[in-house]
């Protein structure tokens, strides 16, 4: 196996956690970014699940593609599988993504398993904000996950109006609690 690509659409954008030699804006067709996974580990617990992003069928998703050198393949794939396949709610796929220069490359991608018990399906903005608010897991507060993702998407010029709507409903209350005015 030579160099390979990994597609990030959520926390992998702002915290990839693995060595890579190149980062490119990329589009994955046939899947969309969605808060459609009940998180029992990273952003919630089995008793109080949070919501994290998954790639669900339909539409397209703009994210980042990370080029990984061949000599780090085993190390990076081990890391990704430990991170993404904790509860097997994601399916590891190699899918074509279009880089910002028009080139199409195959990328390791994690899509949601719609048959998994943690699959939450389509949730409206209000319900998603309610679920996210107050949930926390091994990787921290669910609100921080959503807010960080939206902030990093915006910094990259990527708009996700639905996710921004969720963040807008949790940000004012939760941010004030975490960072009270002096």
Beta strands, then each sheet from edge to edge (+ up, - down):
strand 1: 4-8
strand 2: 22-39
strand 3: 50-68
strand 4: 90-99
strand 5: 104-112
strand 6: 136-137
strand 7: 140-141
sheet 1: 1+ 3- 2+ 4- 5+ 1+
sheet 2: 6+ 7-
end
